[in-house]
Amino acid sequence: MGVPAESPENRMTHRTNLDPNPRTEALAIAIACSALCAPALASEVNYDCTVLPATSSLTQTTDLVSPFAGTLIGDYDATTNPTGTRTLPGLFGGSGNNPISYTASFVLGGDIVSHPTGSLTVGVDLATSTVRVSGLALDFLGGAPGTLGATLNINYQSFHTVQPTAIYPGGITIPIPLGSGSVTTLRADQTGGAVPG
């Protein structure tokens, strides 16, 4: 019994099953890879960051100036304190007990070098090209208070006093050291949700 010859359609089907189209196969692989990779790209990757105080430093420069003005006057009073001090404008002469004008400023300044501590979380979303910061808590002083110098600068008009007798040349600013002030807290704490950038 003879074997029937294959029709052209049968031959074409047979050849297609044995030799698939390379371009179709590559497209199918690409689609599968895209389906697998999409969830990974869409998810946010979080990085927990900690400040290393041993290798971190912060220099804070402060120059706080608080100006004010007023008058100086002796405690003389003809009735209640006749032997009290009288202030008179100028270096000589005059009478009575007179107010002497002055201008002044309180200055708090200096440098504080510290080693900050703290942590924050950085979230990176490659699918949306965004970065989020959350849980930020930084202690810029690293738990060690800083010290700043305090000074009172005063400039008054020339005057003299009676009881006791003294002369006070004016017109120049005189710095009066007041010791030092402390900065005990310098922090940054995130209270809201994640901040995108």
C-alpha positions in Angstrom: 0.0 0.0 0.0 1.5 3.3 -1.0 1.9 6.4 1.3 -0.1 9.4 0.1 1.9 12.4 -0.8 1.8 15.4 1.6 -0.2 18.3 0.4 1.5 21.8 0.2 -0.6 22.8 3.2 0.6 19.8 5.3 4.2 20.5 4.4 3.9 24.2 5.4 2.3 23.3 8.8 4.9 20.7 9.4 7.8 23.1 8.6 6.3 25.8 10.8 6.1 23.5 13.8 9.8 22.5 13.5 11.2 26.0 12.7 9.3 28.8 14.6 9.7 32.4 13.6 12.7 33.9 15.6 11.1 37.4 15.7 7.9 36.0 17.2 9.8 34.1 19.9 11.9 37.1 20.8 8.7 39.2 21.2 7.1 36.6 23.5 10.2 36.6 25.7 10.2 40.4 25.9 6.6 40.4 27.0 7.2 37.8 29.7 10.2 39.7 31.0 8.2 43.0 31.1 5.4 41.2 33.1 7.9 39.9 35.6 9.9 43.2 36.0 6.9 45.6 36.2 6.0 44.8 39.9 9.6 45.2 41.0 9.9 48.6 39.3 6.6 49.8 40.7 7.5 49.0 44.3 9.4 51.5 46.5 12.8 50.4 47.9 13.5 51.9 51.4 17.0 52.7 52.7 17.4 53.2 56.5 20.1 55.8 56.9 22.0 56.5 60.2 24.3 59.5 60.7 27.8 58.5 61.9 28.9 61.0 64.5 32.5 59.9 64.4 32.8 60.9 60.7 30.3 63.8 60.7 30.7 67.4 61.9 28.7 70.6 61.9 29.9 74.1 62.5 27.2 76.5 63.6 28.0 80.2 63.5 25.8 82.4 65.6 25.7 86.2 65.5 22.6 87.3 67.5 22.3 91.1 68.0 19.5 92.6 70.1 19.6 96.5 70.1 17.9 98.7 72.6 18.1 102.3 74.0 17.3 104.2 77.1 18.6 106.7 79.6 20.8 106.7 82.7 20.0 108.9 85.7 21.3 109.3 89.2 19.4 108.3 92.4 19.3 111.8 93.7 16.0 113.2 95.0 15.7 116.4 96.9 13.2 115.1 99.4 13.9 111.3 99.8 17.6 111.1 98.9 19.3 114.5 99.0 22.8 112.9 99.2 22.3 110.7 96.2 24.2 110.7 92.9 23.4 113.4 90.3 24.0 112.9 86.6 24.8 116.0 84.4 25.4 116.1 80.6 28.8 117.1 79.5 32.1 116.9 81.3 31.8 120.0 83.5 29.1 122.3 84.9 25.4 122.0 85.0 22.9 121.4 87.7 20.1 119.1 88.8 19.8 115.4 88.1 19.5 114.8 84.4 18.8 111.7 82.2 21.7 110.7 80.0 20.8 109.0 76.7 22.5 105.8 75.6 22.2 103.1 72.9 23.2 99.5 73.5 23.0 96.0 72.1 23.1 92.6 73.5 25.3 90.3 71.4 25.4 86.5 71.6 27.9 85.0 69.1 30.5 82.4 68.3 31.0 79.0 66.6 29.8 75.7 67.9 31.4 72.6 66.4 29.4 69.4 67.0 29.1 65.8 65.8 25.4 65.3 64.8 23.5 62.0 65.4 20.2 60.8 64.0 18.5 58.8 61.3 16.1 58.9 58.4 14.5 56.6 55.8 14.9 57.3 52.1 12.4 55.6 49.7 13.3 55.3 46.0 10.6 54.5 43.5 12.2 53.9 40.1 8.8 53.6 38.3 7.8 57.2 39.2 11.3 58.6 39.5 10.6 59.9 43.0 12.5 59.9 46.3 10.7 60.1 49.6 12.1 61.1 53.0 10.4 59.9 56.2 11.2 59.4 59.9 13.8 62.1 59.9 15.2 62.8 63.4 18.5 64.6 63.7 20.3 66.0 66.8 22.7 68.6 65.4 24.5 69.0 68.7 24.9 65.2 69.2 23.8 65.5 72.8 26.6 68.0 73.7 25.5 71.6 74.5 27.4 74.4 72.8 28.7 77.6 74.3 28.4 81.1 72.9 30.0 84.3 74.2 27.6 87.1 75.6 28.5 90.8 75.4 26.8 94.1 76.1 27.8 96.9 73.9 26.9 100.4 75.2 27.4 103.9 73.8 26.4 106.9 75.8 26.8 110.7 75.6 29.5 112.3 77.7 28.4 113.1 81.3 29.7 113.6 84.8 28.3 112.9 88.2 28.2 114.6 91.6 28.3 112.5 94.8 30.6 110.9 93.8 32.4 113.2 91.5 33.3 111.4 88.3 33.7 112.1 84.5 32.4 109.6 81.8 33.6 110.6 78.3 31.1 109.2 75.8 30.7 108.9 72.0 32.4 105.5 71.8 31.0 101.9 72.1 32.2 100.1 75.1 31.9 96.3 75.2 31.1 94.7 78.5 31.6 90.9 78.7 28.7 89.1 80.3 30.1 85.6 80.3 28.6 82.9 78.1 25.3 81.4 77.0 24.5 77.8 76.2 22.7 76.2 73.3 21.2 73.0 74.7 18.9 71.8 71.9 19.2 72.1 68.1 17.1 69.4 66.4 15.2 68.6 63.2 12.3 66.2 63.6 9.9 65.2 60.9 6.3 65.1 62.2 4.3 64.5 59.0 4.3 61.8 56.5 6.9 61.0 53.8 8.0 64.0 51.8 8.5 63.3 48.0 11.2 64.9 46.0 
